[in-house]
Amino acid sequence: MPNPKLFIILNALSFQLVWWAGVLAGNQLILLSILLIVGHFLLSQSPRQDLQLMCLCAVVGMSVDTALTLFGVFVFADTPYWLALLWLAFALSLRYSLVFFLRIHVFWQALFGGVFGTLSYIAGAEFGAVLLPYGQWVSGIVLVVIWSVLFPVLLLMSRGQYTSILTEESQQ
């Protein structure tokens, strides 16, 4: 098993690869994303907790994206299976490569979530992975509001998992 710092780096790289594969190739590279997610579990020292958090956060994220699609904020040419895999990878990053966000005030979590969550979708639209029928400005405002709440909530969900893992490790 890799040391914790190496695992954090691998986690960050995996998330970026899943993002780029999905945005640039859509469903064509989902096998790569699946392999990266499976690789996470093969190397993880707490796969059960990772699985619980991944499922919980991914359901929340996919539900938000589904609602945005139903309301016409997003339009996809094909069913974006790659986006579901991106949510799985993002959820796994909350306890590892994004864990430092747990140490900052919720205001900053909301600010970073609003800015970078929104930029991720805007960039995806620029690469043609998603259409934003309401335009970048309206869609961006909607996404800023959503991600300003969503990111701190997902971090809070991961905090429960994170603290329970720290407690388990300190008892061993």
C-alpha positions in Angstrom: 0.0 0.0 0.0 1.3 3.5 -0.8 2.2 5.9 1.9 -0.6 8.4 2.8 1.0 11.3 0.9 1.5 9.2 -2.2 -2.1 8.0 -2.0 -3.3 11.6 -1.8 -1.3 12.4 -5.0 -2.7 9.3 -6.7 -6.2 10.2 -5.7 -5.8 13.8 -7.1 -4.3 12.4 -10.3 -7.1 9.8 -10.6 -9.8 12.4 -10.2 -8.2 14.7 -12.8 -7.9 11.7 -15.2 -11.6 10.8 -14.7 -12.6 14.5 -15.3 -10.6 14.8 -18.5 -11.6 11.4 -19.8 -15.2 12.2 -19.3 -15.1 15.7 -20.6 -13.0 15.0 -23.6 -14.2 11.5 -24.5 -17.6 11.2 -22.9 -18.7 7.6 -22.5 -15.8 6.3 -24.7 -13.3 6.1 -21.8 -15.5 4.9 -19.0 -13.5 1.8 -18.6 -10.5 3.9 -17.7 -12.5 5.7 -15.1 -13.8 2.4 -13.7 -10.3 1.1 -13.5 -9.1 4.2 -11.7 -11.9 3.9 -9.1 -11.3 0.2 -8.6 -7.6 1.0 -8.2 -8.5 3.4 -5.4 -10.2 0.6 -3.5 -7.3 -1.8 -4.1 -4.9 0.7 -2.5 -7.1 2.2 0.1 -6.6 1.4 3.8 -10.2 2.1 4.5 -12.2 0.7 1.6 -15.5 0.2 3.5 -15.6 3.8 4.7 -14.6 5.0 1.2 -17.4 3.0 -0.3 -20.0 4.3 2.1 -19.0 7.9 1.5 -18.7 7.4 -2.2 -22.2 6.0 -2.5 -23.7 8.7 -0.3 -22.0 11.7 -1.9 -22.4 10.4 -5.4 -26.2 9.9 -4.9 -26.5 13.5 -3.7 -24.4 14.8 -6.6 -26.1 12.7 -9.3 -29.4 13.8 -7.9 -28.5 17.5 -8.2 -27.2 17.0 -11.8 -30.4 15.0 -12.7 -32.5 17.9 -11.3 -30.5 20.4 -13.3 -30.9 18.3 -16.4 -34.7 18.0 -15.8 -34.9 21.8 -15.4 -33.1 22.3 -18.6 -29.9 23.8 -17.1 -27.9 21.0 -18.6 -28.4 19.1 -21.9 -26.3 16.1 -22.8 -26.1 14.5 -26.3 -26.1 11.0 -24.7 -26.7 9.6 -21.3 -23.6 10.8 -19.4 -22.4 7.6 -17.7 -19.1 9.3 -17.5 -20.6 12.0 -15.2 -21.8 9.3 -12.8 -18.2 8.0 -12.6 -17.0 11.5 -12.2 -19.2 11.9 -9.1 -17.8 8.6 -7.7 -14.3 9.9 -8.2 -15.1 13.3 -6.7 -16.7 11.7 -3.7 -13.5 9.6 -3.2 -11.4 12.8 -3.3 -13.2 14.4 -0.4 -11.3 12.3 2.2 -8.0 12.4 0.4 -6.9 15.1 -2.1 -9.6 17.6 -0.9 -9.3 16.8 2.8 -7.6 20.1 3.5 -10.9 21.9 2.9 -12.1 20.3 6.1 -9.7 22.6 8.0 -11.0 25.9 6.7 -14.1 27.9 7.7 -17.4 27.0 6.0 -17.5 30.4 4.4 -14.3 29.6 2.4 -15.6 26.1 1.6 -18.7 27.7 0.1 -16.7 30.3 -1.8 -14.3 27.7 -3.2 -17.1 25.3 -4.0 -19.1 28.0 -5.7 -16.2 29.2 -7.8 -14.5 25.9 -8.7 -17.6 23.7 -8.9 -19.1 26.2 -11.4 -15.9 26.5 -13.4 -15.8 22.8 -13.8 -19.1 22.8 -15.5 -18.3 25.9 -17.6 -15.1 24.2 -18.7 -17.0 21.0 -19.5 -19.4 23.1 -21.6 -16.5 24.8 -23.4 -15.2 21.3 -24.3 -18.6 20.2 -25.6 -19.3 17.7 -22.8 -22.5 19.5 -21.8 -24.7 22.2 -23.3 -25.9 25.1 -21.2 -29.1 26.3 -22.9 -29.6 29.2 -20.5 -26.1 30.5 -21.4 -23.0 30.7 -19.3 -24.1 33.6 -17.1 -27.5 32.3 -16.0 -26.2 28.7 -15.7 -23.1 30.0 -13.9 -25.2 31.9 -11.3 -27.4 28.8 -10.7 -24.3 26.7 -10.3 -22.6 29.1 -8.0 -25.6 29.1 -5.7 -25.8 25.3 -5.8 -22.1 24.6 -5.3 -21.8 27.1 -2.5 -24.1 24.9 -0.6 -23.3 21.5 -2.0 -19.6 21.6 -1.5 -19.7 22.4 2.3 -22.5 19.8 2.7 -20.4 17.1 0.9 -17.5 18.0 3.1 -19.6 17.8 6.2 -20.7 14.3 5.1 -17.1 13.3 4.5 -16.2 14.8 7.9 -18.3 12.2 9.6 -16.6 9.4 7.7 -13.2 11.1 8.2 -13.5 11.5 12.0 -14.8 7.9 12.4 -11.8 6.6 10.5 -9.5 8.7 12.7 -11.1 7.3 15.8 -10.8 3.7 14.5 -7.1 4.2 13.7 -6.3 5.8 17.0 -7.9 2.8 18.8 -5.7 0.3 17.0 
